[in-house]
Amino acid sequence: MNGSLDHPDQPDVDAIKMFVGQIPRSWSEEQLRELFEPYGAVYEINVLRDRSQNPPQSKGCCFVTYYTRKSALEAQNALHNMKILPGMHHPIQMKPADSEKNNAVEDRKLFIGMISKKCNENDIRLMFSPYGQIEECRILRGPDGLSRGCAFVTFTARQMAQSAIKSMHQSQTMEGCSSPIVVKFADTQKDKEQKRMAQQLQQQMQQLSAASMWGNLTGLNSLGPQYLAVSVFKTHISVFMQYIIISLLTNGKSSDFYSCRFVFLVTDVGMAALNGSLGSGGLSNGSGNTIEALSQAYSGIQQYAAAAIPSLYNQSLLSQQSISAAGSQKEGPEGSNLFIYHLPQEFGDQDLLQMFMPFGNVISAKVFIDKQTNLSKCFGFVSYDNPVSSQAAIQSMNGFQIGMKRLKVQLKRSKNDSKPY
């Protein structure tokens, strides 16, 4: 049985050329055909051979092409990591050849969200079959077997998937759903890894911020200058890491992602060293060299990010929640109000608020806008509910570099300062 009499001269349009490894070097094409034909008619088998040998010797792998895609997938399901051939120590490896990667599953697989929980697989197939041949349809279900209101649909070609997205995305609101149907390409393994790393980075950043919150420094005057410098350094790192996380979440570029990961690891090492020196009491005796070294390390990290992650500095801060302080101009107690100069042109009220939140309770944050041009004047106003927070912000953020700009942070002058008496 070779199937050639039951099929046209060429395989189907969507047929897959499969690479097969872990086969005996002594096997011929005829023996391999006997292995593969139980799953469907075989169009072609090519054993890879070492041409430097005389006669050429098998490399222990081959390519096989079935007339139909279905046969290839059935063979893969039955053989890949399942069957060990005589004389071999490892099971057969069977996957689409590199030449087939332009039609990889990840390029044809759709995520369908906001579907009625009353729908089953057949309902979803009927809904999406007008856009092309469906290879697989699966509804996500919980441990109780009930639908979670979403599904995966895999077409046999990317063009079909694209057509489905264009026609179906947000085209209708299904029964029991609060918003229209979502149709998009499913996350790839790379996407999932990036999201996982982003979550880890966020968690670590939050822990770092919690460790350096200035709200805990109510007894600031009782702390030695070394501990104050350490706290300033920690807050520098905390704010800087917020920019890294925001850049990662907003642009999603893999190059930026791995650069962010590198910067975070370097930062983490620096913080571990700093915490270790605190624990051992190494900073209690005025170890200025340690503080200087840490400051240089921070500067190096910042310069690396400016070069490796330029989008880090021209992305707006991610809006996490609506806070009444943004956009207001309410003043705090004497010594609690700051002017901030040399802000990036694209910074708004929310950006300013987010940047100065690590130092205490912000009651007001406002970027001044030119009424004629409606553009930022690149300076703003921040008020805290206590002067300790404002001093902490000045010591940490005055001179802080964002892109090509260095912030100038100073106390707002009192209304009485200009009066002679």
C-alpha positions in Angstrom: 0.0 0.0 0.0 1.6 3.3 -1.0 -1.6 5.4 -1.6 -0.4 6.8 -4.9 -3.4 5.2 -6.7 -5.9 6.7 -4.4 -4.6 10.3 -4.6 -3.7 12.9 -7.2 -0.1 13.4 -8.2 0.6 16.0 -5.4 -0.3 16.2 -1.7 -3.1 18.4 -0.5 -2.4 22.1 -0.3 -2.2 22.1 3.5 -0.1 18.9 3.8 2.9 19.0 6.2 6.4 17.8 5.5 7.5 16.1 8.8 11.0 15.6 10.1 11.6 12.3 11.9 14.5 11.5 14.1 15.7 8.5 16.2 15.4 6.0 13.4 17.9 3.1 12.8 20.7 4.0 10.4 20.2 0.7 8.7 16.6 1.3 7.8 15.7 1.9 4.1 12.9 4.0 2.7 10.8 0.8 2.2 11.1 -0.1 5.9 10.2 3.4 6.9 7.2 3.4 4.6 5.9 0.3 6.4 6.2 2.3 9.7 4.4 5.4 8.4 1.6 4.0 6.1 -0.7 2.7 8.9 -1.6 6.4 9.6 -2.3 7.4 6.0 -1.0 7.3 2.4 2.6 8.4 2.1 3.6 10.7 -0.8 7.3 10.8 -0.2 10.1 9.7 2.1 13.7 11.1 2.0 16.3 9.6 4.3 19.0 12.1 5.2 22.4 10.7 4.3 26.1 11.7 4.9 27.4 12.2 1.3 31.0 12.2 2.6 30.7 8.4 3.1 31.1 6.0 0.2 28.4 4.7 -0.1 26.5 7.5 1.6 25.3 6.5 5.1 22.0 7.3 6.8 22.1 10.0 9.5 19.3 8.3 11.4 16.6 10.8 10.4 14.4 11.4 7.4 11.6 13.6 6.0 8.1 12.1 5.3 5.3 13.8 3.5 1.7 12.4 3.6 -0.9 13.2 1.1 -3.1 14.8 3.8 -2.4 17.0 6.8 -4.7 14.8 8.9 -2.5 11.7 8.3 0.7 13.6 9.3 -0.9 14.8 12.5 -2.2 11.3 13.4 1.3 9.9 12.8 2.8 12.5 15.0 0.4 11.8 17.8 1.0 8.1 17.6 4.8 8.1 17.2 6.4 11.2 18.7 7.9 10.4 22.0 5.8 7.2 22.0 7.5 4.5 20.0 11.1 3.3 20.3 12.4 1.5 17.2 14.6 -1.6 17.3 18.2 -0.9 18.3 17.4 2.7 19.5 17.6 4.1 23.0 15.2 7.0 22.6 11.7 7.3 21.2 10.9 8.6 17.7 11.0 12.4 17.3 8.5 13.7 14.8 7.7 17.3 14.1 7.0 19.7 11.2 10.2 20.4 9.2 11.8 23.8 9.5 10.4 24.7 6.0 6.9 24.3 7.5 7.5 26.8 10.3 5.9 29.6 8.2 2.6 27.7 8.9 3.3 27.0 12.6 0.4 26.4 14.9 1.1 29.6 16.9 0.5 31.6 13.7 -2.9 29.9 13.1 -4.3 29.6 16.6 -6.9 32.0 17.9 -8.1 32.8 21.4 -11.9 33.4 21.5 -13.1 35.2 24.6 -16.5 36.4 25.9 -18.4 33.5 24.4 -21.6 32.2 26.0 -21.0 29.5 28.6 -23.9 27.6 26.9 -21.8 27.1 23.7 -20.1 23.7 23.0 -17.3 22.9 20.6 -19.8 22.3 17.7 -21.3 25.7 18.2 -17.9 27.3 18.0 -17.0 25.3 14.9 -20.2 26.4 13.2 -19.5 30.0 14.1 -16.0 30.0 12.7 -16.1 27.5 9.8 -17.1 30.1 7.2 -13.6 31.5 7.5 -11.8 28.3 6.6 -10.9 24.7 7.6 -10.7 24.3 11.3 -7.9 21.9 12.5 -8.8 22.0 16.2 -11.5 23.6 18.4 -11.4 23.5 22.2 -13.4 25.2 24.9 -11.6 25.9 28.1 -13.3 24.2 31.1 -12.9 24.3 34.8 -12.4 21.3 37.1 -16.1 20.9 37.2 -16.3 20.5 33.5 -18.2 23.8 33.0 -17.1 26.3 30.3 -15.0 29.2 31.3 -16.4 31.3 28.5 -13.4 31.1 26.2 -12.0 28.8 23.6 -9.1 28.1 21.2 -9.7 27.6 17.5 -6.8 26.5 15.2 -7.2 27.0 11.4 -5.2 25.2 8.8 -3.8 28.5 7.4 -2.9 31.9 8.9 -5.0 33.8 6.3 -8.1 32.0 7.6 -7.3 33.1 11.1 -6.8 36.7 10.0 -10.1 36.7 8.2 -11.9 35.3 11.3 -10.3 38.1 13.5 -11.3 40.8 11.0 -14.9 39.6 10.8 -15.6 38.3 14.3 -13.7 40.5 16.8 -16.3 42.5 18.8 -18.9 41.7 16.2 -21.6 40.6 18.7 -22.3 40.2 22.4 -23.3 36.7 23.3 -25.8 35.6 25.9 -24.6 36.0 29.4 -21.6 38.1 28.4 -20.9 41.7 29.6 -18.9 42.8 26.5 -18.5 41.8 22.8 -16.7 38.6 21.7 -12.9 38.8 21.7 -11.1 37.2 18.8 -7.3 37.4 18.6 -4.2 35.3 18.0 -3.5 33.1 21.0 -0.4 33.9 23.1 2.7 32.2 22.0 5.1 30.5 24.4 7.3 33.6 24.2 4.4 35.8 25.1 3.6 33.7 28.1 7.2 33.8 29.3 7.4 37.5 29.0 4.2 37.9 31.0 5.5 35.6 33.6 8.7 37.5 33.9 6.8 40.8 34.0 4.8 39.5 37.0 7.9 38.5 38.8 9.6 41.8 38.1 6.5 43.6 39.4 6.4 41.6 42.6 10.1 42.2 43.3 9.7 45.9 42.6 6.8 46.1 45.0 8.9 44.3 47.7 11.8 46.7 47.0 9.5 49.8 47.2 8.0 48.5 50.4 11.4 48.1 51.9 12.3 51.7 51.1 9.0 53.6 51.8 9.8 57.0 53.3 6.6 56.7 55.3 8.6 54.6 57.7 11.2 57.4 58.3 9.2 59.5 60.7 12.2 59.5 63.0 14.5 60.9 60.2 16.5 63.1 62.5 17.5 60.2 64.7 19.1 58.3 61.9 22.7 58.6 61.0 23.9 60.1 57.7 24.9 56.7 56.4 21.5 55.2 56.9 19.9 58.3 55.3 22.2 57.8 52.3 21.2 54.2 52.1 17.6 55.0 52.2 18.0 57.7 49.5 19.8 55.1 47.3 17.0 52.6 47.9 14.4 55.1 46.9 16.4 56.0 43.7 16.3 52.3 42.8 12.7 51.9 43.6 11.6 54.8 41.4 14.0 53.8 38.6 12.5 50.2 38.7 9.0 51.7 38.3 10.2 53.1 34.9 11.6 49.7 33.9 8.4 47.9 34.7 6.3 50.5 33.0 8.4 50.3 29.8 8.2 46.5 29.8 4.4 46.5 30.2 3.7 49.2 27.7 5.9 48.4 24.7 6.4 44.6 25.1 9.4 44.4 22.9 11.6 41.4 23.5 14.8 43.4 23.3 13.6 45.8 25.9 12.3 42.9 28.0 15.6 41.2 28.3 17.4 44.5 28.8 15.0 45.2 31.7 15.7 41.8 33.1 19.4 42.4 33.0 19.1 45.8 34.7 16.9 44.4 37.4 19.3 41.6 38.1 22.2 44.0 38.4 20.1 46.2 40.7 19.1 43.3 42.8 22.7 42.3 43.3 23.5 45.9 44.4 20.6 45.9 46.8 21.6 42.5 48.2 25.1 43.8 48.8 23.7 47.0 50.4 21.4 45.1 52.7 24.2 42.7 53.6 26.4 45.6 54.6 23.6 47.1 56.7 23.1 43.8 58.4 26.7 43.4 59.3 26.9 47.0 60.6 29.4 47.9 57.9 27.7 51.3 57.3 27.4 52.3 60.8 31.0 53.6 61.1 30.8 56.1 58.2 31.8 53.9 55.3 31.6 56.7 52.7 33.4 54.5 50.1 30.5 52.0 50.2 27.9 54.7 49.6 30.1 56.2 46.8 30.5 52.8 45.2 26.7 52.1 45.3 26.0 55.5 43.8 28.4 54.8 41.0 26.8 51.4 40.5 23.4 53.1 40.3 24.7 55.6 37.8 26.0 52.8 35.7 22.7 51.0 35.7 20.9 54.2 34.7 23.4 54.8 31.8 23.0 51.2 30.6 19.2 51.6 30.6 19.4 54.9 28.7 21.4 53.2 25.9 19.7 49.7 25.9 16.2 50.8 26.6 15.7 54.3 25.0 11.9 53.8 25.0 12.2 53.6 28.8 12.4 57.4 29.0 9.9 58.5 26.4 7.0 56.3 27.4 4.3 57.8 29.6 3.9 56.2 33.0 1.3 53.4 33.1 -1.9 54.8 34.7 -2.6 52.4 37.6 -5.6 54.1 39.1 -7.4 57.4 39.3 -6.1 59.4 42.3 -7.6 62.7 43.2 -4.1 64.2 43.9 -3.2 64.3 40.2 -4.1 67.6 38.6 -4.9 69.4 41.8 -2.9 72.3 43.4 -3.7 71.9 47.0 -0.8 73.0 49.3 0.5 71.1 52.2 2.0 72.4 55.5 5.0 74.7 55.5 8.0 72.9 54.0 5.9 70.2 52.4 5.5 71.8 48.9 7.9 71.3 46.0 8.6 72.8 42.6 10.0 70.3 40.1 11.8 71.7 37.0 13.2 70.1 33.8 10.3 67.6 33.5 10.1 65.6 30.2 7.8 67.3 27.7 5.4 64.4 27.6 5.0 64.2 31.4 1.5 64.8 32.7 -0.1 65.2 36.2 -0.4 61.4 36.7 3.2 60.8 35.6 4.4 63.4 38.2 2.2 61.9 40.9 3.5 58.3 40.2 7.1 59.5 40.3 6.9 61.2 43.7 4.5 58.7 45.5 7.4 56.5 46.9 8.4 59.3 49.3 5.1 59.8 51.1 1.5 60.8 50.9 1.1 63.1 47.9 -1.9 65.5 48.3 -1.3 67.4 45.1 0.6 67.0 41.8 0.3 69.4 38.9 2.3 69.9 35.7 1.9 73.5 34.4 0.6 73.8 30.9 1.1 76.7 28.4 -2.4 78.0 27.7 -1.4 79.2 24.2 0.2 76.0 23.0 -1.4 73.5 25.4 2.0 72.0 25.9 3.8 71.3 29.2 6.1 74.1 30.5 8.3 71.3 31.8 7.9 72.2 35.5 5.4 71.2 38.1 4.2 71.4 41.7 4.0 68.5 44.3 2.7 68.8 47.8 3.0 66.2 50.6 1.2 66.2 53.9 4.4 66.5 55.9 7.9 68.1 55.4 9.8 64.9 56.0 8.5 63.4 52.8 9.4 66.6 50.8 13.0 66.5 52.2 13.3 62.9 51.2 12.0 63.6 47.7 14.5 66.5 47.3 17.5 64.4 48.5 16.5 61.5 46.3 15.1 63.2 43.1 17.1 66.4 42.8 19.4 65.7 39.9 17.6 62.5 39.0 18.2 62.0 35.2 15.3 61.1 32.9 16.6 60.8 29.3 18.6 63.9 28.6 17.1 65.9 31.5 18.1 66.1 35.1 15.3 67.1 37.5 15.6 70.1 39.7 13.6 69.6 42.9 13.4 72.3 45.5 11.0 73.7 48.2 8.4 76.1 47.1 9.2 79.5 48.5 6.9 80.8 51.3 4.7 83.7 50.4 6.5 85.6 53.2 10.0 85.0 51.9 10.0 88.0 49.6 8.8 90.4 52.4 11.6 92.3 54.2 9.7 92.1 57.6 
